[in-house]
């Protein structure tokens, strides 16, 4: 009975151990497969991320700020040209250096690889011409025009451009006239001044009229002046503006002759008057009329200051327009001008031993179909 019991229990026990062992091995195998799949999945994700990162990891340093800002120094120059012509021209230097460096860099390398390409250089030259020169200058000048037109909302109701013309004309008029000759006859000075000013403005308006499309386009791109019709109402505002200024000039002259401090004269101009009067008093050519000459010098400087402030408002309009549109200009040129116009055209051009060949892409596709 003992043998019978042992023989009966032993197979069942062995069978149970084998089954548990097999189940454990199957579980380990499934776990190993799951881990292997997970590792493979992670590797795939890492490779994908690396490949994506490879495309995105290169950021052209010449297109990153602040280096990218060098491309707009010429546009800043265009904005300040009215108030600082020398600075405006000088700001083209860093811009041109940047353009040359960027175009050469794109010609020499394809991102990180040395691979000279005339097509790539041409594409970058078009990008810089559009995104850093032509479009920003258009934006700056139209921003100045917009600021000038907004000036009509001011108290005097005149555009900044018209105020600039009147103040500039006043500076030149003071060079040719002496207020001393009109002492006691301010109305006579007003009449003469306004007649000359009206003739000047109407002549300028006529010279600005043109139907030549090339001139109109050139003015739109490079001109900072807008078309302005001088009707009777506008000419009346000009006259009121100039008359108020003339009365103020004669009032300043009278106070200075009486050795009084004019209320409308700044500390800077008062200091200039005192220094000029001392210098002119030492000069034999001005010793007799040194006070009148000093007054004239100060009044001319006062007009230049008024002119500068007017131009400064226009300059601010150009800066605001440029600042708002910089990002949009880069995006527009890259996505539309380069991608949609330049690159498709360059794909049809081949440079070989025979020189430039056009339409190769079309011919190749035609041959492939045949």
C-alpha positions in Angstrom: 0.0 0.0 0.0 2.8 2.3 0.7 4.4 1.8 -2.7 1.1 2.2 -4.3 0.5 5.5 -2.5 4.0 6.8 -3.3 3.7 5.8 -6.9 0.4 7.5 -7.2 1.4 10.8 -5.5 4.9 11.2 -7.2 3.7 11.7 -10.8 1.1 14.3 -9.6 3.7 16.2 -7.7 6.2 16.1 -10.5 3.5 17.2 -12.9 2.7 20.2 -10.7 6.3 21.3 -10.4 6.9 21.0 -14.1 3.7 23.0 -14.9 4.7 25.7 -12.4 8.3 25.8 -13.9 6.9 26.0 -17.4 4.5 28.8 -16.4 7.4 30.7 -14.8 9.6 30.3 -17.9 6.7 31.5 -20.1 6.1 34.5 -17.9 9.8 35.4 -17.9 9.9 35.0 -21.7 6.9 37.2 -22.1 8.4 39.8 -19.8 11.7 39.7 -21.8 9.8 40.1 -25.1 7.8 43.0 -23.6 11.1 44.6 -22.4 12.7 44.1 -25.8 9.7 45.7 -27.6 9.8 48.6 -25.1 13.5 49.1 -25.6 13.1 48.9 -29.4 10.3 51.4 -29.2 12.4 53.7 -27.1 15.3 53.4 -29.5 13.0 54.2 -32.4 11.7 57.3 -30.6 15.2 58.4 -29.8 16.3 57.9 -33.4 13.3 59.8 -34.6 13.9 62.6 -32.1 17.6 62.7 -33.1 16.7 62.9 -36.8 14.2 65.6 -36.0 16.7 67.4 -33.8 19.2 67.1 -36.6 17.0 69.1 -38.9 16.2 71.7 -36.3 19.5 71.9 -34.4 21.2 74.2 -37.0 20.3 77.8 -36.4 22.1 80.2 -38.7 24.0 82.6 -36.4 23.8 85.3 -39.0 20.0 85.2 -38.9 19.8 85.3 -35.1 19.6 88.5 -33.1 21.6 90.7 -32.4 23.6 89.9 -35.6 20.4 90.0 -37.7 20.0 93.6 -36.4 23.0 94.7 -38.5 21.0 94.1 -41.6 18.6 96.9 -40.5 21.2 99.6 -39.8 20.7 101.0 -43.3 17.0 101.2 -42.6 17.6 103.0 -39.4 19.8 105.3 -41.5 16.9 105.9 -43.8 14.7 106.8 -40.8 17.2 109.3 -39.4 18.4 110.8 -42.7 16.3 113.9 -42.3 17.7 114.8 -38.8 21.2 113.4 -39.2 22.3 113.0 -42.9 25.9 112.0 -42.0 24.8 109.3 -39.6 22.2 108.1 -42.1 24.8 107.5 -44.7 27.3 106.0 -42.2 24.8 103.4 -41.1 24.9 101.8 -44.5 28.5 100.6 -43.8 27.7 97.9 -41.2 24.7 96.8 -43.2 26.7 96.3 -46.4 29.4 94.4 -44.5 26.7 92.1 -43.1 25.1 91.5 -46.5 28.5 90.5 -47.9 29.4 88.2 -45.0 26.0 86.5 -45.1 25.9 86.0 -48.9 29.5 84.6 -48.9 28.7 82.3 -46.0 25.7 80.8 -47.8 27.8 80.4 -51.0 30.6 78.6 -49.2 28.7 76.2 -46.9 25.4 74.3 -46.8 24.7 74.7 -43.1 27.8 72.9 -41.6 29.2 71.3 -44.7 31.6 73.0 -47.1 29.8 72.9 -50.4 30.1 76.1 -52.6 26.9 77.0 -54.5 26.2 80.0 -56.7 22.5 79.3 -56.5 22.5 79.4 -52.7 24.4 82.7 -52.8 22.0 84.1 -55.3 19.0 83.1 -53.2 20.5 84.7 -50.1 21.3 87.9 -52.1 17.6 88.1 -53.1 16.6 87.5 -49.5 18.8 90.3 -48.2 17.8 92.7 -51.0 14.1 92.2 -50.2 14.1 91.6 -46.5 16.9 94.0 -45.4 16.8 96.8 -48.0 13.8 97.3 -50.3 10.8 96.3 -48.0 12.1 97.9 -44.8 12.9 101.2 -46.6 9.4 101.2 -48.1 8.0 100.6 -44.6 10.2 103.4 -43.0 9.2 106.0 -45.6 5.5 105.1 -45.5 5.7 105.3 -41.7 7.1 108.8 -42.0 4.3 109.7 -44.4 1.7 108.3 -42.0 3.1 110.3 -39.1 3.1 113.4 -41.3 -0.6 113.0 -42.2 -1.5 112.4 -38.5 0.0 115.8 -37.8 -3.2 117.3 -39.4 -4.9 116.3 -36.1 -2.7 118.8 -34.2 -3.8 122.2 -33.1 -2.6 124.0 -36.2 -4.3 121.5 -38.5 -1.2 121.1 -40.8 0.7 118.0 -41.8 4.3 117.6 -40.4 5.5 117.8 -44.0 3.8 121.2 -44.5 5.1 122.5 -41.1 8.6 121.4 -42.2 8.3 123.3 -45.4 7.2 126.5 -43.7 9.9 126.4 -41.0 12.6 125.6 -43.6 11.4 128.5 -45.8 11.5 130.8 -42.7 15.2 129.9 -42.1 16.1 130.8 -45.6 14.0 134.0 -45.5 15.8 135.2 -42.4 19.1 134.8 -44.1 18.0 137.3 -46.8 16.0 139.8 -44.6 16.7 141.8 -41.5 13.9 142.3 -39.0 15.3 145.7 -38.3 14.2 146.9 -41.7 10.6 146.1 -40.8 10.6 147.8 -37.4 7.1 149.2 -36.8 5.8 147.4 -39.9 5.2 143.8 -38.9 2.2 143.6 -41.1 4.4 144.5 -44.1 6.8 141.7 -43.2 3.8 139.2 -42.9 2.4 140.2 -46.3 5.8 139.9 -48.1 6.6 136.6 -46.3 3.3 135.0 -47.0 3.3 135.9 -50.7 6.7 134.4 -51.2 5.8 131.3 -49.1 2.5 130.8 -51.1 4.4 131.0 -54.4 7.0 128.6 -53.1 4.5 126.0 -51.9 2.4 126.1 -55.1 5.5 125.7 -57.3 6.6 122.8 -55.2 3.1 121.2 -55.5 3.3 121.5 -59.3 6.8 120.0 -59.5 5.5 117.0 -57.5 2.8 116.2 -60.0 3.7 113.4 -62.4 2.1 110.6 -64.3 5.4 108.8 -65.0 5.0 105.3 -63.4 8.7 105.0 -62.8 8.9 108.3 -60.9 5.8 107.4 -58.9 7.3 104.0 -58.0 10.6 105.6 -57.0 8.9 108.2 -54.8 6.8 105.4 -53.2 10.0 103.4 -52.4 12.6 106.0 -51.7 10.6 109.2 -51.1 9.6 110.4 -47.6 7.1 113.0 -48.9 3.5 112.4 -49.6 1.2 114.1 -52.1 -0.6 117.1 -50.6 -3.1 119.4 -52.3 -3.0 123.0 -51.2 -6.5 124.2 -51.3 -7.7 127.6 -49.9 -8.4 126.2 -46.5 -5.0 124.7 -46.2 -3.3 127.8 -47.4 -5.2 129.8 -44.7 -3.8 127.4 -42.0 -0.3 128.0 -43.4 -0.8 131.7 -43.2 -2.1 131.6 -39.6 0.8 129.4 -38.7 3.4 131.7 -40.2 1.8 134.9 -38.8 1.9 133.5 -35.3 5.6 132.6 -35.7 6.4 136.0 -37.2 4.8 137.8 -34.2 6.7 135.7 -31.8 10.0 136.4 -33.6 9.4 140.2 -33.4 8.4 139.9 -29.8 11.7 138.0 -29.0 13.7 140.6 -30.9 12.1 143.5 -28.9 12.7 141.8 -25.6 16.4 141.2 -26.4 16.9 144.8 -27.6 15.5 145.9 -24.2 17.8 143.5 -22.5 14.9 141.4 -21.2 14.6 137.6 -21.1 12.0 136.5 -23.7 9.5 134.0 -22.2 9.5 131.8 -25.4 13.3 131.5 -25.6 14.9 128.4 -24.1 17.9 128.5 -21.8 20.0 127.0 -24.5 19.1 129.7 -27.0 19.5 132.4 -24.4 23.0 131.1 -23.7 23.7 131.1 -27.4 22.6 134.7 -27.7 24.9 135.8 -24.8 27.9 134.0 -26.3 27.2 135.2 -29.8 26.8 138.8 -28.7 30.2 138.7 -26.8 31.9 137.2 -29.8 30.4 139.6 -32.3 31.3 142.6 -30.1 34.9 141.7 -30.6 34.6 141.5 -34.4 35.3 144.7 -36.3 32.9 143.8 -39.0 30.0 143.4 -36.6 30.9 145.8 -33.8 28.3 148.4 -34.8 25.4 146.0 -35.3 26.5 143.1 -33.1 23.2 143.0 -31.2 21.1 142.8 -34.3 23.4 140.1 -35.8 23.2 138.1 -32.6 19.4 138.3 -32.5 19.3 137.2 -36.1 21.6 134.2 -35.4 19.5 133.2 -32.5 16.2 133.4 -34.4 17.6 131.3 -37.2 18.7 128.7 -34.7 15.2 128.8 -33.1 13.7 128.0 -36.5 16.2 125.2 -37.1 15.1 123.7 -33.7 11.5 123.9 -34.7 12.4 122.2 -38.0 14.3 119.5 -36.1 11.4 118.7 -33.8 9.1 118.3 -36.8 11.5 116.0 -38.5 11.9 114.1 -35.2 8.2 113.2 -35.2 8.4 111.9 -38.7 11.5 109.9 -37.8 9.6 108.4 -34.9 6.8 107.3 -37.3 9.4 105.5 -39.4 10.9 103.7 -36.4 7.6 102.6 -35.2 6.6 101.2 -38.6 9.9 99.4 -38.9 9.8 97.9 -35.4 6.2 96.6 -36.0 7.0 95.0 -39.4 10.5 93.5 -39.0 9.4 90.0 -38.2 6.6 90.0 -40.7 9.0 91.1 -43.5 11.4 88.2 -42.8 8.6 85.7 -42.8 7.0 87.1 -45.9 10.3 87.1 -47.9 11.3 83.6 -46.8 7.9 81.9 -47.2 6.7 83.6 -50.3 9.4 85.4 -52.3 12.1 82.7 -51.8 10.1 79.5 -51.5 7.4 80.3 -54.1 9.4 82.4 -56.6 13.2 82.1 -56.3 13.7 78.4 -55.5 11.3 77.1 -58.2 13.1 79.3 -60.7 16.6 78.1 -59.6 15.6 74.5 -59.9 15.2 75.0 -63.6 18.7 76.4 -64.0 21.8 74.2 -64.3 25.4 75.4 -64.4 27.8 73.1 -66.2 30.6 73.1 -68.8 28.2 74.5 -71.3 27.4 77.4 -69.0 23.9 78.3 -67.9 21.2 75.9 -69.1 17.5 76.6 -68.6 14.6 74.2 -68.5 16.7 71.1 -67.6 14.2 70.0 -65.1 11.4 70.1 -67.6 13.5 68.2 -70.2 14.4 65.5 -67.8 10.8 64.9 -66.8 9.8 64.8 -70.4 12.5 62.2 -71.2 11.5 60.1 -68.2 7.9 60.0 -69.5 9.1 58.9 -72.9 
